[in-house]
Amino acid sequence: MHGNISKASGKIEEFDRQKLFNSLISSGASSAIAEDIVQKIFSEIRHGASTKDIYRMTRKYLGKYDSVSGMRYSIKKAIYDLGPSGYPFERYIARILRTFDFEVEIGKIISGYCIKHEVDIVAKRNEECYLVECKFHQKEGVASDVKVALYLYSRFSDIKKAAEHPSGHQCAVEQGWLITNTRFSSDAIKFANCVGLLVTGWKYPKHGSLEKMIEDKKVYPVTVLPAVNRRILDVFIKNNLVLASDITLKGIEDLMTITHLDSETVSRIKMQATTLCL
């Protein structure tokens, strides 16, 4: 590799060997394997290649060395694969929050001071209430900008005002919380920090980012499993099988009954899920 690469956002930048190495280490690959893969990619990739090209090559090589690391490396893409609608992403975020001891309600209608609002997720913990807006982007390279943060803050402010009013609802509303599968624009982060909104996305915040939450609790989406295609995903979501770990808790016969999939497909998916979640 000699030259620049094209990112999903359209930005052109120099290929960063260290960045690729670090991402491989994060997926669980050893230093020796990571260095070998980086060297292979560096020697084979062409000038002007896209980050998608690099991702496909990296996942192929990593999968040959270590199937678990290969699946973990594909978490970001697996979340994109939850689309095209944002509904499965909301369900997935709700499941993540439950692992952090939140009680969650999806799609709840809450009366604000001025109007009623449908909130993606109401998350409660220790008598505190968080109003969660899930912003799903299907297209890679699209950042959640300040307009999304402004929208959430206006809704949160209306609901919080109602909660403070004598006739308001009983939930002790503490904060609005914006969760996205991509990065935030600098203005979105600046505004959120200024008004006190919680924001969680890819690579942000440093010690509590979406991928950090996923890895800490091993709450991998079912789409991280290579055998799960679009048709199978729809079946799983309808049956509340959102996480790879959900598959491990079901027997082969139960999965066949629930999903109406054949035994070979179910066995392959369960084996992948079990290997990943050990």
Secondary structure as UniProt FT lines:
FT   STRAND          4..6
FT   TURN            8..9
FT   STRAND          12..14
FT   HELIX           17..26
FT   TURN            27..28
FT   HELIX           31..44
FT   TURN            47..48
FT   HELIX           51..65
FT   HELIX           67..73
FT   HELIX           75..80
FT   TURN            81..82
FT   HELIX           87..99
FT   TURN            100..101
FT   STRAND          103..111
FT   STRAND          116..125
FT   TURN            126..127
FT   STRAND          128..135
FT   TURN            140..141
FT   HELIX           146..164
FT   TURN            166..167
FT   STRAND          173..180
FT   HELIX           186..195
FT   STRAND          198..201
FT   TURN            202..203
FT   TURN            206..208
FT   HELIX           210..217
FT   HELIX           222..224
FT   TURN            226..227
FT   HELIX           230..238
FT   TURN            239..240
FT   HELIX           244..248
FT   HELIX           252..259
FT   HELIX           263..277
//
